[in-house]
Structures are given as C-alpha cells and as structure tokens.
C-alpha cells in the first residue's frame, strides 16, 4: 500500500503562562503541557485511520499538527515522502489544496457574514481555481453531491438560516471543493443531532469512494470508529498505546486502556447492566504526566515496572501493536 502520510516522533508542547512568583518557586523553569508525546504512525492512501481516546488525549492537536495548523515541537510529518514541517509558508499554502480539515463544530467554523455559496467557494478564490462561472458550477455540483438540495436555493442562505445537519454538509463541501487527497475529520458528528449522525457517516463513506479520499477520523466513540474506520489508533495522554485493524482491535484488544474504552461502548440491550468499574479515576494532567506508562495510575493490572521507562509499541500480530508489558 502507498504511504500517504507518515508521522515520525511527532511532539508538541505548549508553554504554561505562569506568574513571576510561580516561576521563582520553580527556579524560573517554564512548565509545559505535553500535548503530543513522541508518536509515530502511517496513513495509507485510500484508508480511514481512526484516532480514538478520551478528551485531553491529544487527538485534535495531532490532527492540526498533520496539517501544520499548529507548528510541531519536534518530529516530522511526511506527505507523499516530503516533510511538511520543512516547507516554507508559500509552499505550505500551495499544499493546502490537497490537505483539508473538517472541524468539530460547524457553526464556529463558518463565518456568519458569508453565505453558504461564499463559504464553499472561498477556497477556490484563495487558490485562484477557475473563473467565477466555473467556481459557481463547481459549488452547485458539490452541494447537490453532499445532499444540500435544492442547491440554488441554499446557495444564498446564511449559517443561522440552516440546520445543524446542513451546516455539517456545508463544511464537508468546503473541504472537498479543492479536490484534496487527505482530510482530517475532527469529531465531525459530535455536534450533530443523533438522528442525522448516521446520515453524515454514510455520506462520508460515499464521498471517500467517489473522491478517492484518505481520512484521519478523530473520535471519542469507538462504535462510530468501528463503522467507518479501516484501522484504529488508541491515544492516551499524548501517546499512542495501541494500533491495529478495526477487526483485530475489537476482537483482540490488548492494552488495558483499549479494553476499558470498549467496555464503555453502550450495548443496545436494557437487560445488560454493568456492575464492575470500567476504569478508575480521571485522565492525569498533561503538565505533569505520570512516569513510565502514563496509564498505570488507572490500570487494574499495574505492576511496579510500569512506573519505570516508557513501554514501546510491540507487535502482537501482523499490523497490531500495543504499548503494554503484559503478554
């Protein structure tokens, strides 16, 4: 399979803004939020890689780093063998035609001053793709393709005049309008009504085939990831703790955190009630993460050696890796 995106030792740290008194007590050492902690993975052309984990795990930060919406502290991101982090601003601006993002909240990512047609056509104007007539034709065709119909009527509507499901389709159309190769979908159905989530997922699945897309699908819901994704990476406190094919991860989860996430997936049977604790405690602070395996303070199988050194991702079977010392 062709490697489209290759991430190597990607790291992102955010400085914590402290008062002078705090800096004096810390010996003038700047505290850092370890949002993404030395992660490596590959996304192959035509696949959907899911990135799953609790809020605060670093999923959205990872997605933004892949598109250089945030600058990495260290590591590299290769797109078709070229390191994006080394690109100049001008080179990166040209590359953005092929690298797009769908944000979690469509209402906050759409300008209230731009109509639906203006929002979708804006990338075409930025990249000078076609004349006005060609741009309008492209926008109308794409609107019909994503289910914004009648397109001529909705073209002049503003975000406050359309539904949440329609807003999400507008954001999808805007991401597709430049014919990208790769889309980061950052929890694209989190703000949608339950009644339209399945429709949006089905639409994304169809668009992937029609436009030959590759997705990084960020989610906290493993049930959704199972429906859409080919492979799934589990992220915890800035680190990838397990990665493998969808079927392998669901049938043979290895890392205790993956097992805990799967136990939290609702079962559509009112007679089945869980009595055991799924996972204890809350995700620790990314400013002072635990030593060794970050998950050991919450892990039911934690051993003394879990506090010593970072467990590497070891291969359990073909393409299935887990960062846990358990056999």
SULVEN-V492761 format. One record per pair of residues at least 12 apart in sequence whose ideal C-beta (glycine too) atoms are under 7 Angstrom apart, sorted by the first residue. I is the first residue (numbers start at 0). GAP is how many residues later the second one is. Records with the same first field share a line. If there is no record, write none. Layout:
# SULVEN-V492761
I->GAP  GAP
This chain:
# SULVEN-V492761
0->43  44
1->42  43
2->39  41
3->39  40  41  76  177  178  210
4->37  38  61  72  73  74  177
5->36  72
6->32  33  34  70
7->32  67  68
8->29  31  65  66
9->26  29  55  62  65  67
10->25  26  27  61  62  63  64
11->23  24  49  53  58  60  61
12->19  20  21  22  60
13->18  19  21
14->15  17
15->15  16  17  271
17->13
30->256
32->253  254
33->204  252  255
34->23  26  203  251
35->22  25  26  29  202
36->201  202
38->200  201
40->192  199  202
42->171  173
44->169
45->166  168
46->167  183  184
47->160  167  169  180  181  182
48->167  168  180  182  184
49->167  169  175  179  182  183
50->165  167  182  184
51->167  168  170  173  180  182  183  209
52->167  181  182  183
53->166  229
54->165
55->227  230
56->178  179  180
57->177  180
58->159  176
59->126  158
62->38  121  123  153  155
64->12
65->118  150
66->32  34  117
67->16  17  24
71->13
78->20
96->30  81  83
97->82  83  84
98->81  83
99->75  78  80  83
100->74  82  83  85
101->69  70  73  81  83  84  86
102->68  83
103->82  83  86  87
104->86
105->61  62  64  65  85
106->52  60
108->62
109->49  57  60  61
111->46  47  48
114->40  41  42  43
115->38  39  41  46  54
116->22  38  39
118->51  55
119->19  22  23  50  53  54  57
120->14  18
122->51  54  55
123->14  53  54
126->51
128->49
137->39
138->38
139->12  15
141->31  34  35
142->30
145->23  26  27  57
146->22  56
147->18  21  22  25
163->27  28  29
164->27  28  31  35
167->20  24  32
175->31  35
180->33
181->32
182->30  32
183->32
184->19  30  31  32  33
185->32
186->31  32
187->12
188->12  35
200->23  26  27
203->24
204->23
216->12
221->39  40  43
222->42
225->20  24
228->17
229->15  16
230->12  13  14  15
231->12  14  17
233->21  23  24  27
235->21  58  59
236->46  47  49  52  57
237->48
238->55  84
240->14  16  54  82
241->12  13  16  79  80  81
242->78
243->75  76  77
244->74  75
247->69  72
249->12
253->62  68  70
254->67  68  69
255->39  43  44  45  68
256->38
259->18  19
262->15
263->14
278->19
279->18
280->16  17
283->13
290->16
291->14  15  16  17  18
292->13  18
300->25
304->20
305->19
310->12  13  14
